[in-house]
Amino acid sequence: MIRGAAILFAGALVAAPLPSPLSPADAQKAFEVVPGLYVELVAAEPLVASPCAIAFDTKGRLFVAENRGYPIGPKEGEKPAGVIALLEDTDGDGQMDKRTVFADGLTFPNGVLPWGGGLIITCAPDVLFLKDNDGDGVADERKVLLTGFATTGSTQLRVNAPTVGPWDGKIYLAAGLSGGTVTCPSHPERPPLKMTSDIRFDPQTLEVELVDGKSQYGMSFDAFGNRFICMNRVPVQHVAFQSKWLKRNPRLAFSETVQDCNERNAFNGINGGHDGVRLFPISSNITTADGHAGSFSAACGVKIWQGKSLLTPECAGAVFSCDPTGNLVHADRLVAKGATFVASPLYPGREFLASRDDWFRPVFLARGPEGAMYIADMYRKVIEHPDYLPEEVRKHTDFETGKTMGRIWRVRAERKPDDGLTALALLPMTPKTDLLRIIRYGDDPADKATQTLARYAWDFSEDKWLRNGILSGIGGRELAFLRELLAVRPASAKVGAGMSEILGYLGGSLTKPAELEVAAAAPEALRLALLSGYLTSHKPAGLPSAFQSLLDASPEVATDKSKTIEARSVAVKLMARLPWERSGQALLTLALDDAQPDLAVAALKAVVAYPKDKVSVSLLAGWSRYTPARRDAVLGALLGVPFHVKGVLAAVEDKRLPASAFTGVRRRQVLAARDPAVKALAERLLTVSARPEALAEATKALALKPVPAEGRAVFNAVCASCHRLDREGHAVGPDLFDIRRQTKENILYHIVNPDAEIAPAFTAYLAEAKDGRILSGILVGDTPTSITLRGPLGVEATLLRADLAKLESLPSSLMPAGLEAGLSKQQLADMLAYLKGEK
């Protein structure tokens, strides 16, 4: 039920309709569950329909949020179909046999939590409190606790999952990616809260505040207060860090708060790496996105299994999650690692529970009062929301069938497990201990606390969360911390990547070269990292001899192939601080060396810092032989420095660089230049207008005989930096998984008019730094101290808020208008055929 870029299996239903739904008895036979467990029916239609969340109260009664109106809702004048149902087992046979409508007339109820003798219900725009005061099983009290949650987007991505925090007793709500401006009707004097993440509120005072993390559907706590959330591609995420800690140090450029616990081990051949979390569905109705095949695409309902349990012993302390597109429930084992967790499959090579029934749609998990697992099964033919389907597919997709159906299943062990094993299972899960201790010392200004943090730095520098926990607490006392770091350095200590980051931060925080003297006798690796950080914000004047010698020797080290790549990379960074005459040509040579790609990246970043026309001329001279990745890296590096923008545009004007090389994000980056002359030149060279005429001209390609094999090369040249298809490309813009179910005319229309439909998840932002730099891309990190933008090829850039002059969303698609203008009619015909899957 949850999505981000794609749960698109629904398009497959258009091409190959599913078989008729199975009866509850036949559906039960279609399950495969791990040995030692069995599945039994608790309730089915007509007793229940479209269950999307369930909860037991203290009396053992089962309350069900029935999202009967999903996905579109009532027509004008019709009553909303959403219901909160009360199910009871009156004869004690384990199956529900009595239904009472506790509340109806709800739009899209998607969360239910027993509290205060009643229920807290999430049903955007409201969070409601419902209570039965006269004991007839029907709510006669209805109160709006909070309101203002967004209802303009998809009905599947709204506020959800009311959950009690185990330590603070507050009610946590998953954001669902929809946001809103939250107010409390009982307290109109309180200022509204803009919902940019998950939130929590005090059920007594109704005071509400933001918390870190942004779950799509579901959340769960362990016994130690660790909060786990999920997103469509990742079933287990740990909210490992609090952004309020980052406020202590505004110099720290770090914006992450959530750890993806699962290994992305589903190889898809994209960007040379792994993208998804592996699944083993046994149904036919899995996602049709080639990049998502055999992996999570709709993770939801994350649930930590703890407390009284009727599952098999290995399930104690495990984390479960649903994938309704794969028709299964997955289980992971959580293992503490540093400040967070690693999740690995509890049952390698198979799922906890999977069904061969394509209509089985598990979306929510609950633990019953006796300790069994209960599964809310929406049981739908199509569970996808129409917002995420192309218009042509929507016209032929059946969103209605199954709305009156639904099942609730119970999973339990064949033999009752030992309760002692369940109680012991969670004891090792305490990764917060070290991090919270570090945070406490960061709040303590005493010298002893600084010394302790320095010791922790040597112990924990390679753990991202612990490292940044330390750095967040040393703002304003960096020099004292550096002294202690040197004083407590173990004799056998190595300067790894994490310690290099700490030292680089410390170097950048120093105010004058004399302060480097404190490390004059330190090992070379330590001094190199410190100097590299210092020179990112200071001129290389007046350096102590122990550091000047490192800087002077950097060109020789960088070009010495007998040195390690790590040493040469640090030397490259230092070279950028030398005069052009000393290092310029060497940096250009290294930047163009395909044999050492990692070193080339560092050299490219270093060489563009020089305000020399030769830099852009030299880097663009080899454009015709560059791979797409190299092209984007070179263009991005040049455009990131205002001086080089004129040189890049000169290359376009001289036909040394095609205008089609500019993706939407790069094009807007140049068009946003502050220099009026540059802006005017960019508008003349890069802006394409007259869309109706352009569409008419491009349509001529449809009359040509295409060569689909040639279209693949065109796709890789002009589309793959931001899209993926057939195991090629990069996941920045939308995956083109569904495009083959569209007509060529429709595909062509969207190529010529890319702004016609823009999915909210792909809104682009433009960030202007105070030093004149212009960054653009999708906003993927947003904390009180920094932002992170993701651009072409998935490259991310982080900018301190202290250095940020302006951040604004762009009204247009990342995909540039005028893309077709850089293609011949034959190339366009070939690409359309390739996108359609023609052979």
N, C-alpha and C positions, 0 to 999 in steps of 0.2 A: 504493500500500500504506500510505501515511501519511495521517494525518488529524488534525484538530482538531475543528472544529465539524461539518464535513460533507464526505464524499466520496460523498454519497448518490446514486449512480446505481443502486444495486442495487434500490431500490424500483421503478425504471422497468422492471426485468426482470419484475416481477410483472405489470405491466399489459400489457407487450408483450415476450414471450420472444424472446431473441436467436436468430438462425439457428444452424444446426449449426456446430461449429468447422471451420476450414479446414485442409487438409493443409499441411505445411510448404511445398510447392511453390506452392500457391495463396496462402498467407499471404505468401510472398515477393513475389508479383505485386501484392499489395494495398498495398505500401509506395509512398510518394512521398517522395523524398529530394532534397535540393538538387542542382542541376547540378554535374557533376564528381565525384560520389560514387556508389557503388553498394553494395547490401546483399547479403550472401550468408549462407547457413546454415552454422553451425558444428556445432550439435548439436540434436537433437530427440528427443521421446519415441520409443522406450522408453529411449534412452540417458541421458536426463535428465528430471527431473520437478520442477516447482515451484521453479526456481532463483530465489533472492532475493539472492544475493551471489556474486561470482566473484573469483578472484585467480590470477595466474600466479606460480609459484616461479622460482627462478634457473635451473632446468633447462628452463623453458618449459612445464611441465605445468600444466594448468588444474584448479584446485580449485573446487568448487561447493557452496555451502550450499543444500541442498534442504529447503525448509520444507514438507514433504509433509503435515504434520499441521495446517497452518493452515486455517481459523481456530480450530477448536474443540479439536482434539487427540484423543488416544485415549480410547476408552471405558474404564470401570473394568476392570482386568485385562488390557488390551491393551498391547502394547509401543509406546512412542513411535515415530512414523514418521519423524522428522527424520534426515537423512543428510548426511554430507560425502562427496561423490563426487570421484574422481580421473578426469579424462577425458584421453585421449591420442590423438594422430593418428599412428598407426603406419606409415601408407603415404605420408605427406607430401602428401596431396592437399588439405589445408586444412580437412578435416572430421574431427571426432573420431570414432573408430571403436572405441575400447576404453574400457570403464568398469570401475573398481574401487571398491568401497565402502570408502573410507578409514576411516570410522567411522559407526556407526548407533546406534539406540536413543536418539537425542536428541529432546528435546521440540520446541522451535521455534528451531533454529539460524538465525541471521540475519546473521552477519558472519564473514568469514574473512580472515586475514592471515598470509602466510608469514613466519616468524621463527624464528631459531635452529635451522634444520634441520627445523622442524616447522611447526605451524599454531597461531595464536591464534584461538579461536572464541568468539563471543558467543552464549550460549544460557542465558538467565536461568533460574534464579537465579545461574548461574555464568559466569565467563570461564575457558575451558579452554585447556590446552596439549596438543596431540596430536602424536605423533611416531611415525614408522615407523623402527624401529631395525634391522630385519633385511632391509629392501629389497624386501619383497613387495608394497608399495603399500597395506598395511593398517596403521593405527595400532596399535601394541602398547604405547604409553605414553600414559596419560591422567592429567593432573594438573589440579586445580582451583587456578588462580592467585588468583582473587578470587571471593567469593560474597556472597550477600545482596541481589542485585538483585531488584526487585519482580517478582512473577509474578501478582499478584492482579488486575491490570487487563487491558486488551486485549492479545492476543498480538501485535498489530502495533506496539505502542508501547513495546517493551522495549529494554533496552540493546543497542546495535548499533554497526556501523561502526568496528571497530578500525583505527586509522590511525596511522602513524608520523609524529611531528612532525619536520620537516626540520632544525630547529636544535638541538633538545634530545634527540632520539632516544627520547623517551618515547612510550608508546602512549596515544592519545586515544580515548575512547569517547563516543559520542552517548548522551544520557540517554534518548531515546525517550519522554519525558514520564512515565515510570513511577516513577522514584526507587528507593528502597531504602535499606538500611543495610548498607554494604559492609565486609566483613572479609577478612583474608588468612589462610587456614588454616595457612600456613607460619609465620606470625608471630602467634600468638594473644595475645601480650602487647601488640600495638598496639591503640589504641582504635578502635572502629567509626567509619565515616564515613557520615554521613547524606547521601545523594545528592540534592541539590536542583538540580543543573545537570549539564552535561557534566563528565567527569573525565579525568584522565590518571594513568598509573602508570609507574614505572620497571621495565622488564622484567627488570633484574638484581636489584634489591633488593625489588621488588614494593611499594614505598612508593606510596601513592595520595593524590591531592589533587583538590579541586574546581577547575574552570576555568570561566570565564565562557561564557555561551551555553547554549542548550538545544535541540539539534537533534532533530528528530523521526525522520528516517531518512537517514543519510549525512552525511559531512563531507569537506572537501578543503582542502589547503594549496597556496598558490602557492610559488614558489621563494624568496620573501622572508619566509616564515613567517606570512603572513596566513592566518587560518583562516576558512573559509567553511562555513556551515551552511544549513539550510533548514527551513521549516515548510510545512504543507499549502497555504497560500494564497500564500506568498512563496518562489520558487525559489532566490533568492540572498540570503543574509544574511552580513554581515561582522562578526566579533567585533572591534569597533573599539576597545574600551576595557576596561581591567582594573579590577575593583571594588577590588582591593587599593590602587590609587592613591587611591581615595576615602577610605580609612581615614586618610589623612594629614590630612584636614580634616573633622572631624565636623560642622561647621556647614554644609557644602555639601549642599543638598537636591537631589541628582541621583542617579538610580538606573539609568540606561540603560547598557548595555554593547554592544548589538547594533544594527547599522544595517541596515534593509531597503534593499537596493541597487536593487531594481526600482521603477519608477514604477507606481503602482496606476492603470492607465489603462483598466480595463474599467469603463465607466460603468454603474452599476446604479440610479441615481436614488434611492439611499438616503442620507438625511442631507445631501442637496445636494452630494454629492461622488463620488469614485471609490473603489472598494473592492478590486477584483481586479487581477491581472496578466494582461493579454490573451493569449489563445491562439487558434490557428486549427486546431482539430481537423477532420478530414475523415471521421470515423466518426460513426455515429448514437448511440453509447453515451457521451454526455457527461453531466456531472452534471445532475440534475434540479432542483437548488436554483436558483430563478430569480435570486437574487442572485449565483450563481456561474457562470451561463451564459457560455460563451466565455472563461473565465478559469481559472487554476490552482485546483484544489481538492484535489490530491493530490501536490504537489511532493515529490520524493524523489531520492536518489542524486546529489546535487550533485557535479560533477566539474570541476576546473580542468584545462584541456588544455594541457600543457606537456611539454617533452622531445621525444624522437624521435616523429615523427608521420607517418602515412600518410593523413591527412586533407588537404583542400585548404588552401592557405596562410592564408586568412582565419580558419581555426579555431584557429590558434596563439594561445595566451593567452586563448581564449574560455572561458566557463563553461557547462557543459551540465547539464541536469536533466531528470528524467523526470516525466511525468504519466500514470499508468496509467489514470485514468478518461477522459482525453482521447485515450488510445492514441497517445502521441507522445513524442518527445524534442525538447526546446527548447534553443536556443542563444542566449546573450547575449554582448555585447561589454562588457568591463570597462574603465572609464575612471577614473583616479584623480581624486578631488575632495576637497581638504582632507585630512583624516585618514582618509578611507575611499574608497569606490568608488561609481560609478553604473553600473548594468547596463542596457543597452538592447538590443533585439532585434538579433541578428546578421543575421537575414534578415527585414526588415520585411514584414509581411503574410503570412508563411508560417512553417512550422516546419522545423527541421533535418531531421527525419524524422517522418512521420506515417503511420498505417495506416488503411485502410478496414475492417480486420478488428476487430470489436468485442471480440474476445478477446485481442488483443495487449495485454499488461500489462508494459511496461518498468518495472523498479523499481531497477535498478542498472547503473552504467557502469564499465568498466575499460579501461585502455590495455594492449594486448597488447605482448609483447616486441618485435614488429616495428613498433609504432606505430599499429596499427589500433584502432578503437573496438569494444569488445565489449559487447553489451547482454544483460542477464539478463531474459528474458521469462517471467513466471510462467504465462502463457497460461491464464487462468481465465475461466469464465463470470461468476462473481461474485468480486470481490476484496475487497469490503467486509467488515468484521468485524461479526458480529451485535450486538455491544454498542451499535453506533451506529444500529441500525434499531429502529423501534417494534415492540412485541411482536407486533402483528397482521401486520406485514410479515415479521417473522422466520419466522412459521409457514409462509409460502408462498414463502420464498426458498431457492433451491438452492445450498447452499454446497459441495456435493460434486463436481459435474461439473467436470472439468478437473484434478482433483488429481494424476492420473497423467500429465499433459501438461506440456510446457514446452519452450522453445526458447532457444538462444543464437545471437545474430546478430552478424555482423561488418560494420562500415562502413569503407570505405577509398576513397581517391581513384582515379579512373580512370588518372591519371598521377601518378607519385611526385613530391611537392613538393620544393622546394629546402630542404634542412636548415638553411641559413643564415637563412631567413626565420623558421623556428621558433625558432631560438636568440635572434634579436633581438626577438621579439614581446613578451617580458615585461620588457624593460629599463625602460620608463616607469612600471611599476607599483610605485611606492615611496612610498605615502602615509604609511607609518609614520615616515618620517624626521623630519618636523617635530614630530609628536606625541611621539616618544621623546626628542627634544632638549628639548622643553618639560618632560617628566617629569623628566629629569635635572636641569634647572635648578630645578625644584620641590623636589628633594631637597637642593639646595645652599643653605645658609642665608646665604651671603655676600652683601654688598650689591650686588656686581656682578651676581650671579644675579638678584636682585630687579629691578634695572634692566633686565636683558635680558628678563625676563618681562613687564615693563611695555611694552617695545617690541613684543613679540610680541602683547600684548593689542590694540594698535592695528592690527596687521597681520592678526590672525586672529580678531577678536572675533565675526565673523558666522558662523564655523564652530562648530557646537555642540560637537563633540568637542575641538577645540583650545581653545575657550573654557573648557570645564570641566576640561580638563587643566591650564590655567593656574590656575584657581580652586582646584583640588584641592591645589596646591602652595604656596599663600600663607597657609595657616592659621597664625595667630599673628603674622603680619607684615603685616596688612592696611593699617595706617596708613602704614607705610614704602612699601608697594606703591603706595598712593594718591598719595603724594608723587612717586614716580618716574613714575607714570602721567601726572600733570599736567606734570612737568618735560619729558618726552619727547614730549608731544602734538604731532603735526604741525600746522602752521598750517592746513592744508586739511581736517583731520579732521572727520568727521561723527559725531554720536552716533546710531548706528542701534540697532536692537532688541537686537543682541548686546552692544554696549557699554553700553546702558541696563541690561541684566541684570548686567553686571560692576559697574557703578556702584551699582546697587541693592543688590547683595551687600555691597559695600564700605561703603555707608551704614549698612546694618543691623549691620555688625560694629563700628562705632564705639561707644565707651563713654560719651562725654559730648559735649554740643553744641559745646564749644570746639574739638573736633577737626575740625569742619566748616570752620573758619577757613582751613585749608590750601587750600580751593577757593573762597575768597571772590571772587577775581578771575576765576574760570573763566567760560566762556560760559554763558548761561542754561540751555541744553538739558542741559549737563553737571550744573549745580547742581540742576536739577529732578530728574534721575534719582537723584542722590546723596541729595537730601532725601527723595524718595519712599521709598528704601530705609531711611534713618535712622528715619523715622517709623513704619515697620512694627514696630519694637521699642522705641521711645522716645517719651516724651511731648514735646509741642512747646514745652517750657519752655526759656527761656534760649538760643534760637536766635540765631546771629549775624545782624546786620541784613541781610546779603546773602541770607540764607535765609528770615528772617522775612517779608521783603517778598514773596517768592514764595508763601509760605503765605497771607499776607493777601490776595493778589490772586487766589488760586485760584478762588473762586466766580465772579468776573467772567470769568476765562479759560474756565472750564468751560461757562458759559452763552453765551459769545460765538460765534455761528455763523460768524463770519468767520475764526475760528482753525481750524487743522488738527485733525483728529480725534485725531492723536497727542498734540498739545499739550493738548487738552481732556481726554483720557483721563488724562494725568499729573495734571492739575489736579483731576480727580475724586478720584483717590487721595489727594491732599493734603487735600481738603475733609473727608475722614473724620476728620481730626485737629483740626478746628475745633469750637467749641461748636455744639450743635444749633441754637441761635438764629441762628447765622451761615450754616449750610449745609444744615440738615436738610430744609427744604421744597424747596430747589433740587435736592437729591439725589433726593428722591421724584419730583419732576417729571421729571427726567432718566431715572430708573429705569423710568418708565411711558411713555417716549417711544418709540413703535414706529418712528418715522422714522429713528432713529439706533441700530440694534440693538447695535453694538459699544460705543457709549457707554453704552447702557442696562445692559449687562452689568456694566461697571465701576461704574456708579452703584448698581446693586443690591447689589453686593458691599460698597460703601462704606456705604450707608445702613443695612444690617442691623447694622452695628457699634454703632449707637446703642441703648442700652437704653430705648427709648420704645415704649409700647403703640401709639402712632399709626402706627408703622412697619408692624406686622403688619396692623392694621386697614386701612390705606390700600392696602397691596400686595394684600390678599385681596379688596378691594371689587370689583375688576374681574374676578374669577375666571371668571365665566360667558362673558366675551368673549375670554379668553386662548386662544392656540393651545396645543396640547399641550407644545410646547417651552417656551413662556413659563410655563406652569403649573409644569412641573417645575423650571425655573430659580428661580422665586419660592419654591416650597415648599422646595427644597433649600437656598436661601440662608437662609431663616428657621429651618429646623431645624438648620442648622449653628451657630447661636448659641443657647446654652442659655436665655437670657432670653426668646426669642421662642417657645419651645415651648409655654408656657402659653397665649399668645395664639392660636397655631394651633389648639390643642385647644379653646379657647373658641369659635373659629369653627366647629369641627365640632359642638360641643354646641348652638350656636345655629343650626345648619343653614345657615350661610353658606359652609361648605366641606363637601363630601360626604366621608364616610369612605373611599369608593372611590377618592378621589384619591391615597391612599397606596399606592404600589407596595410589594412585599415588602420591598425594601431600605429604603424610607422608613419603613414600618411598624415594622420591627425597630429602626431608628434611634431612634424615639421610645420604643419599649418598653424600650430599654436605658438610659433616662434614670436618672441617679443620684439625682435628687430623688424620694423616695418618693411624694409627693403627685402629682407629674407622672406617674410610672410607674403609679400606681393609676388615674388619670384616663384615661391612654392605654389601659390594659387594658380599662377599662369601655367606651370608645368605639370601639376599633379591633379588639379580639379577637373573632373569630368561631369558634364551636365547633360541636359536634354534627355532624360530617361525614356520618354515615349518614343522618340526617334531612335534612341539606342536599342530599345527592345525590338522595334521594327527591323532595324538593321541586323541585329543578332539572330532574329528569327530566320533569316535566309540560310543559316547553317543547317536548319532542319531539313532542307531539301537535298543536302549533300549525302553521299554514301559514306558512312563513317567507317573508321578502322579502330575498333575498341582497344586493341593492343597499344596503339599509339596514344590513346587517351589516357592510359595509365601514366605515361611520361609527363603529359600535360598536367595531370592531377598532382603528381609529385613536385612539379616545378612551381605551380601557382597556388595550390590548396593545402599541401601537406604540412606546412609550417603551423597551421592552426586546426586542421581537421584530420580525421583518420578514417580509413576505409580499406578493407581487404588487408588488414595487418600492417598497414603503412600509414605514417603520419604522426601527428602530435595532438594530444588532448588539451587544447586551449579553448577553441570554439566547440560547437556541438558536434558530436559524433555523427557521421553521415550514414548511420546504420539503416535508416528507414527510407533513404532517398530512392531506392529501387522500386518502391511501391507508388511513386509519383510519376506523372506523365512527363515527357521531355519538355513540353510547353511549360509545365509548372516549375520544373527545375530551372529552366532558362529564365523564367520570370524572376525567381529569387536570386539568381546569379546577377542579373541586371539590376534588380531592386533589392539589395540585401537588407534594407531597413524595413521591409514590409512586415516582417515578424522577428521580434527579438525576445528570446526567452529571458526571463528575469535573472536567472543564474548567470547569464553572460553579459550583464551590463558592464560596460567599460568605464574606467575612471581615468581622469587626467590629473596628475600631481605636478605642481610647479614648486621647485625648490627655491629657497631664498637666493641661491647662487646662480640662478638662471637655468638650471637643468630642468628638462621636461621629461617626466616619466608617465607611461600610460599602460593600461592593461586591466585585468580583472582584479578587484580588491579581494585578496585572500587572507589578509591579516590586518587586524585593526585593534590596537591597544591604546591605553592612555599615552604611551611614549613613542609609538612608531606605527607605520603602516607598511604593508607588503603588497606589491602589485605583481601579477603574473602576466607576462607578455608572450610573444611568439616563441615557439619551441619549448614552452613551459618554463622559460627562464624567469626567476623571481628577483625582485629588487626591493630592499627594505630602506625606508627613509625615516629618520627621526622626526617626530612632530615639531621639535624645536627648530628643525631645518626646513619645515614645510611652510610655503607661502600660501598655497591654495590647493584644495582637493575638490574636484567636482565630477559628477557623472557625465558621460557623453550621451547625447541623444540618439546616436546612430550605432549601427552594428559595428563590431570589430572588422567585419569583412568589408573591403573597400568597394564603393560604387565605381564602376568603370573597369572592373577586372577584365571583362570581355573585350575591352578596347585593345588590350595588349595581345590578343590572340587572333590568329587568322580564322576565317570561317571554317576551314577544314579542322583546325585544332579544336575549335569549339564543338564541332560535330563529333569529333573523336572523343572528347572528354564527356559529352553528354551520353554517348553510347557506353563508355566505361562506367559512368555513375549509375546507369541503368542496369549494368551487369550483362550487357550483350556480349556475345562471343563471335 
